[in-house]
Amino acid sequence: MDVWSAITERKSTTTFSSETPSKDLIEAVLEAFTWAPTHHLNQSWRFDVFTGVGLERLADLDIEVSLSELPEQIDKAAKDKIIDARKTTVLSAPVAIIISVPEYSDGKSRYLEELSAGAAGIQNLLLAAHEKGLASRWRTGKLSRSMKAKLYLGLKENEEIIGIVHLGYAAENKSDSGVDRYRIPVADKITWHDS
Ligand SMILES: Cc1cc2nc3c(=O)[nH]c(=O)nc-3n(C[C@H](O)[C@H](O)[C@H](O)COP(=O)(O)O)c2cc1C
């Protein structure tokens, strides 16, 4: 597959089949991540991969985070609805990969650079996944911003989750409207400095 096709065909998928990609395949897309540009070759990213029971535990954690942020007077029906929605989201694909990068506390604060390298890596991962016939979705959400998740993963206080990538195979025979993919025409975004 050529690069242009991979870039333009890749899309966020919301409906996955239950088939779990092999560990070799997961490692291959993570290797693609590691070829991202990285200032000083820092390669400071970290991957936590969840499948099976590990993924169910992650769903439990996501529910715990969501419930902890609710007002106390919320009724049971509303609570149950949130629990269902969180489960559906986290278990939507058979694999979830949490990507974290550090914010150095050396006074120079290179977080922006680590974040940028991590984001480039995630795009590499998504493109490689598409090329290998996998479907994916990059997500963030409350879990990614929670201290509970940091503690669960054993992240240091200066490490940030920059993405949760759901990975699997697109469900067959299901129309997946996915998420909004409209792109503003590139000409609207360009300022030429040529005179
Ligand atoms: C930093 C970041 C965070 C995102 N968070 C979410 C999210 O929480 N939930 C979700 O469904 N999609 C999320 N997305 C995916 C975007 O919604 C999606 O990429 C966008 O709508 C374009 O669609 P496409 O990926 O199919 O081209 C996120 C994307 C990025 C880059």
The ligand as a Gaussian input file, in Angstrom:
#p B3LYP/6-31G(d) Opt

LIG

0 1
 C       -5.808000      13.694000      20.435000
 C       -7.019000      12.997000      19.889000
 C       -8.038000      12.620000      20.747000
 C       -9.167000      11.955000      20.274000
 N      -10.121000      11.561000      21.163000
 C      -11.194000      10.874000      20.710000
 C      -12.159000      10.398000      21.643000
 O      -12.044000      10.610000      22.841000
 N      -13.219000       9.694000      21.145000
 C      -13.349000       9.417000      19.805000
 O      -14.313000       8.769000      19.398000
 N      -12.428000       9.867000      18.906000
 C      -11.366000      10.577000      19.325000
 N      -10.414000      10.991000      18.434000
 C      -10.565000      10.663000      17.004000
 C      -11.122000      11.823000      16.196000
 O      -12.436000      12.116000      16.573000
 C      -11.047000      11.449000      14.704000
 O       -9.697000      11.239000      14.359000
 C      -11.617000      12.548000      13.829000
 O      -13.003000      12.644000      13.968000
 C      -11.325000      12.309000      12.342000
 O      -11.815000      11.058000      11.920000
 P      -10.839000       9.977000      11.264000
 O       -9.859000       9.521000      12.322000
 O      -11.755000       8.848000      10.819000
 O      -10.130000      10.618000      10.106000
 C       -9.286000      11.662000      18.879000
 C       -8.251000      12.069000      18.014000
 C       -7.145000      12.714000      18.500000
 C       -6.030000      13.109000      17.551000

